[in-house]
Amino acid sequence: MTEINVTMMCLPDFYLRMMKDQQDAEGREARKEIRRRKMVGFYIECQEEKAEFIAEQEELARKKALQEETVDEKEIN
């Protein structure tokens, strides 16, 4: 039977995804916890994750606006 790391079990998904690429015991435990959560359909959300999502959406909107502005300038010339 597999042991469950209680510390990792309490962390939000946001932190686990940040730690999963580490090449040490903590990274390995984070990857195991991510796999376990996928199997049981479990998800922990946090404020940092929401803030990161909003920042990504704003960045995409800014890039899209910049791209449209560039296209408009080309059409005018």
C-alpha positions as CSV (number, residue, x, y, z in Angstrom):
1,M,0.0,0.0,0.0
2,T,1.2,3.5,-0.8
3,E,1.8,6.1,1.9
4,I,0.1,9.4,1.5
5,N,2.2,12.5,2.4
6,V,-0.2,14.5,4.6
7,T,1.8,17.7,4.0
8,M,1.4,17.4,0.3
9,M,-2.3,16.4,0.7
10,C,-3.0,19.8,2.3
11,L,-1.3,21.9,-0.3
12,P,-3.4,23.6,-3.1
13,D,-2.9,22.4,-6.7
14,F,-1.2,25.7,-7.5
15,Y,1.8,24.9,-5.2
16,L,2.0,21.3,-6.3
17,R,2.3,22.4,-9.9
18,M,5.1,24.8,-9.0
19,M,7.0,22.0,-7.1
20,K,6.4,19.1,-9.6
21,D,9.5,19.9,-11.7
22,Q,11.9,19.8,-8.8
23,Q,14.3,16.9,-9.0
24,D,14.3,16.0,-5.3
25,A,12.1,14.2,-2.9
26,E,9.7,17.1,-2.6
27,G,9.2,17.2,-6.4
28,R,8.6,13.4,-6.4
29,E,6.0,13.7,-3.6
30,A,4.3,16.6,-5.5
31,R,4.0,14.5,-8.6
32,K,2.6,11.5,-6.6
33,E,0.0,13.8,-5.0
34,I,-1.0,15.2,-8.4
35,R,-1.5,11.7,-9.8
36,R,-3.5,10.7,-6.7
37,R,-5.8,13.7,-7.0
38,K,-6.4,13.0,-10.7
39,M,-7.4,9.4,-9.8
40,V,-9.9,10.5,-7.2
41,G,-11.1,13.7,-8.9
42,F,-10.0,16.0,-6.1
43,Y,-8.9,19.7,-6.4
44,I,-7.9,22.4,-4.0
45,E,-8.2,26.0,-5.2
46,C,-6.4,29.0,-3.6
47,Q,-6.3,32.8,-4.0
48,E,-2.9,32.7,-5.7
49,E,-4.2,30.4,-8.4
50,K,-7.1,32.7,-9.1
51,A,-4.8,35.7,-9.3
52,E,-2.5,33.8,-11.7
53,F,-5.5,32.9,-13.9
54,I,-6.7,36.5,-14.0
55,A,-3.1,37.7,-14.9
56,E,-2.9,35.1,-17.7
57,Q,-6.3,36.3,-19.1
58,E,-5.3,39.9,-18.9
59,E,-2.0,39.1,-20.7
60,L,-3.9,37.3,-23.5
61,A,-6.3,40.2,-23.9
62,R,-3.4,42.6,-24.1
63,K,-1.6,40.6,-26.7
64,K,-4.9,40.3,-28.7
65,A,-5.4,44.0,-28.6
66,L,-1.8,44.7,-29.7
67,Q,-2.2,42.2,-32.5
68,E,-5.5,43.8,-33.7
69,E,-3.9,47.3,-33.4
70,T,-1.0,46.1,-35.6
71,V,-3.5,44.7,-38.2
72,D,-5.4,48.0,-38.2
73,E,-2.2,50.0,-38.8
74,K,-1.3,47.7,-41.8
75,E,-4.8,48.2,-43.3
76,I,-4.5,52.0,-43.0
77,N,-1.1,52.1,-44.7
